[in-house]
Amino acid sequence: MKMKIKNNIVKIIIFALFGAPFIASCVDHFNIGDAFLEKAPGVTVNADTIFSKAEYARAYLWEAYGKLYTPHNSNLEYYIMGDCPVDALSDCIHSRLGWGDMKELWYPGNYNASWSSGWDRSRMEFTKIWGPIRNCWNFIENVDRVGDMSEDEKERLKAEAKIIISILYYTLFRHVGGLPIIDHAYLPTEEYNAPRATIEETVDFMVHLLDEAAATPSLPFSIPESEKSQWAGRMTKGAALGFKAKVLLFAASPLFNDASPYSREEPQDAVDSLHVWYGGYKPELWNRCLDACNDFFSQNASNGNPYQLLQPKSNTEEGYMAVYRQAYWTRGNSEKIIEVHTRPYVDEWGDQQPINVMHQGAYCPTVEFMEMFPMADGRNFKDMSVYNTDNPTNIDIFENRDPRMYETLLTPKKGRRWQNYNQIEVWEEGNLKDAMGWYYSSMMANGIGPYKWCLDFYNLGVDPVQYSILRMGEMHLIYAEALAETGNLQKACEEVNKVRARVGLGKIEEMNPELNLTSNKENLIHEILRERAVELGFEEHRFLDICRRKMADKFTTPLHGIKIYRKDGKGKLEEGEPYPTEFRYETYVFTDGARAWWKPGFFTTKWYLQALPIPEINKGYGLTQNPGW
């Protein structure tokens, strides 16, 4: 079907710079972004202006960088699900946020296709990626016009733009499946014929862009140390190679790559057209992912391993906690393969997410998430039997745990400081209620609180805020999953162990011998996914992992909060009183925001992908609706 641009999504997707109304701005104070869209007295700014100087062209591409998705954005570019994190649909987080869509739309099971075009209703708004994609193609097609830029820089920047396009595609692909292929900047006079592509075509399009970028001679493998203070976050050859493996991991997973489609609910047009699966199981997809991983690690080694896991300065719990925080938080270190800087600094009251909504209950951890963190020696946590008992042997379920747990969750722990308190009392009637004031009832609603990203939320202005789209902790776990799926279970364990070792955990196969991880593939895959949950917690991976792995039980099993009591019946510690060592733990199923998925027969596999917007489907240019919607 051919349609004029004015009749379809391309008005949103590919509103070209060329032929658009002239936009006035002062050339001497060239603006990109909101100011670029405002009419003001001065010199006319159009394509000729933007590509007349290198500084203007660069600024145009930097604006596309600023449109990369992170869950930290709250500037309405990606204001999704009423400010709730996507992982609040997983088994790690149960949102208690007083507004937003979790309690009103998603938990009651009220989300449907009519909400899919709402600006804050879906897991990912369908129209958000197309504007920056258009800008990237405009840049690629016009940067050669810039007179004061070297040919090497032009090719480098084109490669960066291609990586950005691939990342933007992946941002939506993981939530909806196949997408229209926009491979150039359309002109307003041009006929548009780009219906929804198959899963294979969409994946190959992303991979092709990444391959082209990686093959660009002037694109550096990594940002040199001497340049990181200015250029940390720019795309590199290492970013292209690593992100290729990430794309192929999702593509090879059972959601799209299985003997049968994930859903047989009507409508089935997307299934029949291969828009939401490959049409059968293709083991070669796992081999492609493995090859991409091998390529990344091989070229990383040949370039002196600029990307590598950070290592602790001391083999102590304190050292392990510090290096883990550095790994996910600090800008421009060797851990970061692709990072996005959303703003320079943040404080308690800034509108930067997720910190602000963390205070108010959007990231309340579940007991199930706490249980995923192993013991400090690397054994899996198994002390659930003490729940709802008098705990006769006085097991402290929060002591001697994976150091990452203390950096991710706010739990009881002797010697733990928080804000200006020398000892933080995370139990019923402890001093945390006083420390947090009115935030307490929301942030600590599940009995334990979030800590990662918000820390004590008063002293966050030390480092620029950033978010990792890809870091080395994830890269090793992608490699582990591809190795396990292709039969090399021992090497898969070794990759997992590299991530665990930097926080002092023992080898996963040795610490959990009953799981037979070097011979039992199913158990190993489960452990890799658990390791992803704890290493990448609050980094928006868990929900997508349980979707791509079609883990229906994680949707249908009720989740729990916890109440922690001192066994002596006391609350706050008295001056000079030793830290208590005897606790009771009462767990309970959530009733506030209970999920409709927990009701027998309510959950169906249609929830693995979201609906596509009905208005876009009705435009008739070739979108099919996902099954069940």
N, C-alpha and C positions, 0 to 999 in steps of 0.2 A: 504494500500500500504506500502510495506517495501522497504527501500532504504538504501544503505550504507551511512555512515556519509559523505564521501567525495563528495557525489552527491547532498547535500541539505544544507539547512540553518544551520544545526547543526554545520557545519564548523565555522559558526559565533557564533551561540548561545551557543554551549556547547563544544568549543575547550578545552578539558580537560587538567588539569595540568599533569595528568598521561600520559605518552607516548609522551608528548611534548618534543621538543629538550631541552636539559639541558641549563640552562641560568646561566652564570657565574656572580658572584658578590662576594664581600668581606663579609664574614659572620659577621665580626666585625662591618661593616657598612651596615647592612642589609637594602635594599631598596625595596619599593613597589611603583608601578606606572611606570612612564616612565623609571626611572633608572633600575627598575626590568626587563625591556624588553631589556636592552642593554647588549651586549656581552662585558665583561671586564675581565682583568686578575684576578684571585683569585680562591676561592673555588666554586665548582659547587653547584648551588642552584636548588633544585627540591623539590618534595613533602616531601621527607625524611628530607630535611633541614628545610622547613617551619614548619613542625609539630614535629620538634625535640625539640623546646623550646617554652615556653609559650609566650615569648615576640615576637617571629617571627609569631606565630599563631595569636596573637592579631593584629599585624600589618597587616596581610592578611585580617582580617575582617574589620579593620578600613578603608582599601582601598575601600571595598564595601560601607561603609558609605559615602565615598567621591563621589560615583557615584549616589547618590540620586539626582533626578532632582529638580532643582529650576530654575525659570526664571532669576535668577541672574548669572547663570553660563555663562561664555563667553570663556571657555577654549576648545571649540570645542567638548566637551562631549555632550552637548545638544545645539548646535548652530543651532537653528531652525528659519525658515522663515526670513532669512537674518537679524537676530538680532532684529526683531520686536516682541513685546509681542503678545501672543495669543489673549489677550483682545482687541487688535487693530482691531479685526474682530467683536467686540461687539458694543453696542451703547454707551459705556463709553469713548472709545478712538478712535480717527481718526489720524492715523500716518501720519506725514509729513517728515519722515526720507528720506533723499535723495538717499539712497541705499536700498537694501533689496527687499523683495518680496511683500510687501503690494501693492505698486504702480505698480510694474511690473507684478505681477502674480495674487495676490488674489483680489485686488480691481477691476481690469478689468475683473475678472472671467476667467482667463486663466489657473488656476490650473486644472490639470487633472491627471489621473493615471500615465502618463509617467513621471511626476515630483515626484511621491511618493517615489522614491528611491534616490532622490537627498539629499545630506548631509545637505542642509539648506533650503529645499523647503517646507516640510510638517509641519503640526502643531506639530507632534512628529515623529522623525525618527524611523522607525520600528525596526532597528537592535540594537539600543543603550542599551536596557535593558538587553539583553541576556548575555553579558559578566559578569556583576556583579552578575546576577542570578547564572551563572555557578560557580563563585567564592564562593558564599554563600553555594551552595550544596557541593562543594569541602570541604569547612570548616566543614559543618555539618557532613559529612561522615568521616572526618579524624581527627577531633580535639581530639577524644578519644585516639589517639596515643601519645598525648603530655604527657610527663612524669612528668613535674614539674608544673602541673596545677591541682587544686582540682576538684573533680567531680561536686561540686556545680557550680564552675565557668564554667566548660565545658557545663553544661546544660543551664546555664544562657546565654552564648554566642550563643549556638545553637538557643535558643529562639529569641535572637536579630536578628540572621540571617534570621529566618523565617519571622519576621516582615518586614525586609528589602525586602525580596523576594515579599511579598504581596504588599508593597508600589510600587516596581518597576513594578509589573504587573498592578496595578491600573493606574500608570502613562501613560501606553499605552492603556489600556482597555477603558478609557474614551474617547479616540479619534478614536478607530477602532472597538470596540466590542470584541467578543470572540477571544481567543488567544490559540496557542498550549500550552499544559500543559507539562512543563518540571519539573519533580518531583524528579530528581536525576542528578548527574553528569555523563553524558554518557562517556564511554571509546571510543577511536578511533576505536576499533575493534567491537564495539557494533552496532547492527542494530537499526535504528531509525524509530519509527512508532508513531509520535505524530502530527496528522493533527490538523487543527483548531478545537477548542472545542466550544461547545454551550455557549451562555450567561450564562445559569444556571451552567454549569460545571466550567466555568471560575470564576464566583462569588463564588461558593462553594469551589473551590480550594483556593482562597484568604482567605475566612472566616475560612476554616479548619486550615490553617497555623496560623492565628491569634488566633484561639481557642487553638491550641496546645501551642503556646507561652504563652498565658495568664494562662494556667494550669501548667506552670513550677514553682515549689515551690521556686527556687532560683532567679527567676526574680522579682526584687522589683516592687512595685506598682508605685513608683515614685523615682526620684533621691533625696536623702536627701539634705537638705539645706547645710549641711557641706561639701557635695561633688560636689555641682553645679559648683563651680569655675573650677573644672577639668572635670566633666563628664556631664554637661548640654548638651543635645542632644543625649545621649544614649537611646536606646529603653527600654521601661518599660512595665509592665502589663497594666498600664493606657493607654499607647500608643496603645497597641494591642486592648484593649476594645474600645477606642475611634475611632480608624481607622476602626474597624469593622462596626461601625455605619455609617461612611463616605462611605464605600464601598456599604453598603446596601441602603443608600439614593440614590446613583446613579443608582443602580440596580432596585430600586422600581419606579423610575421616568418614565414618559410616553415614553421617547425615546425607552426604552427596554420593558416596562411593559404597554402595551395598547392592546385594542381590535383588532387593526390592526397594521401592521408593519409601520415604519416611512416612508418608501419609497416603491413604487411599480414599480420603474424604473428598466429596465433590466441592469445588470443580476440579477436574483432572487435566485441564488444558496445559497447565505448567508442567505436569508430570509427563504427559504424552509428547510435549514439545522439548523435553529434556532441559527445561529451564530450572529445575530444582534437583536434578540428579544426573548421573552419567549414563543411566540406562542399564546398569548392571555393575557388578563388582569388578574393579580393574586393579589387580595387585601392582601393576606397573606404576601406579600413582605413588605408592609408598616408596618404590625405588627412585622415582624422580625426586621425592622429598629427601631421601637419603643422599642422592647424588648432590643435591643443592647444599646439604649440610657439609658433606665432604669437601665440596668446592670452597665453601666459606672458610672452614677451618684450615684447609691446605693453603689457601692464599693468605689467610691471616698469619699463618706461621712463616710463609715466605716473605712477608712484609714486616717481620720482627714482632709478631703478636701484639699489635697496638690495642686490640680488643682482648681483654682478659678479665677474669673475675678478680675483684679486689680481695686482698688478703688481710687478715687481722694483724694489728700491731702487737698483740699479746694473745696467747692462747688461754684466755680467761673469758668468763661469761661477759664481763664488761667489754672486752676487746671484740668478742663476736657480735654483741649488740651494736657496737659502734660501727663496725665494718658493714653490717647489713644496712644500717641507716644510710651510710655513705653510698652504698650501692644503688639504692632506689631514689635517694633524695638529691645528692650533691650533683651539681652541674659539671659536665665536661670531663668526667673521669673515664678510665679505661673500660668501665662496665657498660657505658652508654654506646649503643650502636645507632639508634635513632631516638632523639629526644626533642621535645617541644617545650619552649619557654613561653608560658602563658602571660606572665607579667614579671617585672623585676623583683618585687618583694610582696609579702602579704602580712597582714596583722589580723588580730582576732576579729575585727569588724569589717574587714574587706569583703567585697562580694565574690572573692575568689572561692571556687569550689574545689574540693569538697569540704573545706574546713568549716565554712559557715553552717552548712546543713548538717555536718557531723554534730555540732553542738545541740541540734534540735531533733536528733533521733533518726536521721536518714541512713546511718551506717551501724545500726545496733547489731553486734555480732551474735551469732547463735551458739548454743552449747555444741552443736555438731561441728562448727568451725573450730572451736577451741580443742575439740577431741582430735582434729586432724594433725595438730602439732605433736610431734613425737616427744619422747623423753630426751633429756640432755645427752644421753649416750647413743641415741639413735633408735632405741626400741620404740615401737608404736605404743601409743597411750592405750591402756586397757583397764583403767580403774573406774569404769562406769558403775561397777557393782556397789560403790559406796553411796550413790545417789539415793536419797529418800530413806536413809538408814541413820542410826545414831553414830555411824562411822566408828565402830568400836576399836579399830586399830589406829585411828587418828591419821589416816592417809591424807596428806596435803596434795590435792590434785594439781595445784599450781606451782609446786616446787620442783626443781630439777627438770625443767622442761626445755625444749628447743628455744635457744635465745631469741629466735625470730618471733616467738609468741609474745615475748615481753615488749618487742618493738612494734607489734601489730595490735595487740589487745591490752586494755587497761585492766589488770587482774591484781588480786592480792599478791604481795611479795615482800618479804622482809627486806627493809632497807630501800624500798622503792620511793623515790622522791617525785613530787608532782607539784608544779607551780612553786609556791613558797613553803610547802609542807615538807618537813624532814622525813616523815613517815606517812605514806598514803594508806588509808584504811578502806579497802574495797570490800566491804561487807555491810550487811544491814545495820543501820544506825552508826556507821563509822564516820570519819571526818570528811569523806569525799562529798557528802551532801552539802556541808558547809563550804567546801572549797569551790564547788561548781554552782552553788546557788540554784536559780530556777532552771538551769540547764540539766540538773541532775535527773529529774523525772523523765526527761527525753533521752539524753545520751546514755544513761545507765539503766534504761527501762528493762533491759534483758538480764541485768545482774552483773554483766561485764561490759566494758565500753570499748570504743575504737581508740587507738593510739597512733597508728601509722598515719602520716600526713598531717594530723592535727597536733600531735605531741601534747604539750601542755597548753597550747593555743594562746599563750601570751608572749612567747619569745621566738617567733618564727621569722623575723626579719633579718636573719643572718645570711642566708643564701637565696639567690634567685629561685623562684618557684619553677619547677620543670616537671615534665612527665615523660616517662620512657615508653615510646611505641615499641621499641625492641631493645632489650639489654641482654648481657651475656648469661645471666641466670636463666632467662627463658631460652636462649639459643642452645644451651647445653641440654635443656629438657626437651626441646624440639628434636634435637639429635637423638636423645635417648628413646623417644617414642618411635621415631623412624627406624632405629636399630631394632627395637623390640618387634615392630611389625614385620620386619624383613628377616627375623630369625636370629639375630645376634644378641641374645639376652645378656650374656656376660658383659659385652662392651656397653650395652644399654645401662647396666648397673653402674659401670665405671663412670659414665657421664652424669648419672644422678649423684654419685658419690662426690664428684667434684663440687657440686653445688652444696651438698651437705657438709663437706669437710671444712669449708670456710667459716662455718658456725660451730665446729667442733663435734659434729655427729659422726658416729661410727658408720661403717659400710652397711648399706641398707640390706644386702643379702645376708650378711653375717649377724646383724643385730635382730633379724626377723627370720630365723632359719625355718620356722614352721610354714612360711609362705613359699618356699622353694623357688625363689625368684630367678634363679639361673636356668630353670627348666619349665616353670609355669608361666606362660605368656600372659594369660588372663590376669593373674595376680600382679604381675609386673606392670601391666598397663594401668591397673587400678592404683598401684603405688606411685607411678609417674604422675597420674592425675592428682593424687593427694599431694604429692610434692609440689606440683604446679600451684595448687591452692594455697599452700603455706608460703612458698617463696614469692609468689606473685599476688599475694592477698591484697585486696583493695586496689588492684591495678586493672580491674575489669577483664578478668580471664575466666573466672569460675563458671558463670552462667553460660558463656559461649562454649566452654569445655563440655558441660553436661548436655548442651544441645548438639554439638557436633559429634559427640559420642552416643547420642540417643539414650541417655541414662534416665529413663522414665521414672525409676524409683526415687530419684532425687527430687522430682516434682511432686510425687504423690505421698511421700512420707512426711508426717507432721514434724515440725521443728520445735525446739525447746529453748526456754530461758532458764535462768538459775537464780536461786536466792541463797546467799551465803550467810551463815550465822556463826557467831562465836558460841562454842558449846557451854561456856560459863554464863551465857545470857547477857553479857555486857555489850556496850556499843563502843563509844570512843575510848581510845587509850588514855589512861590517866598519866600525868607527868611522871616520868621515870619507870612506868610500867613496861615490862618486857613485851615484845611482840608475841601475840598468841600463836599457838601451834595446834590448837584443837578446834576444828570446824565441822559443821554439818552442811550438807549440800542438798537443797530441794530443787528438783527440776520440774518443769511444768510445760505443757503444750500451749503455744500461743493461742489466745482467744481474741485479743485485740489485733485486728487485721488477719484473722484466720483465713487461709487461702482456700478458695473454692476447689483448687486442684486436689486438696486432701479428701474431698468428699468422694465416696465410691462412685466410679463411673463418670466423673466430671472431666477428668483430664483426658485429652487426646493428643496425639503426636503433632497435630497442626501447630501447637504452640512452639515447636522448635524454630519456626520462622514466623515473622510477622506478616501482616497483610500489606498489600500494595494499595496506594491511594485510589479509591473509586473514581474520583474526578480524572485522574491520569488514565486509568483504564478506559473510561468513557470517551476519551479523545480519539481512540481508535487507531493509534499509530503502532500498535503491536505489543502492548503489555498484557500479560496473562496474570490472573489472580492466583495466589498461592493456595494449595489445597486446604480445605476446611474453612476458608474465609469467603 
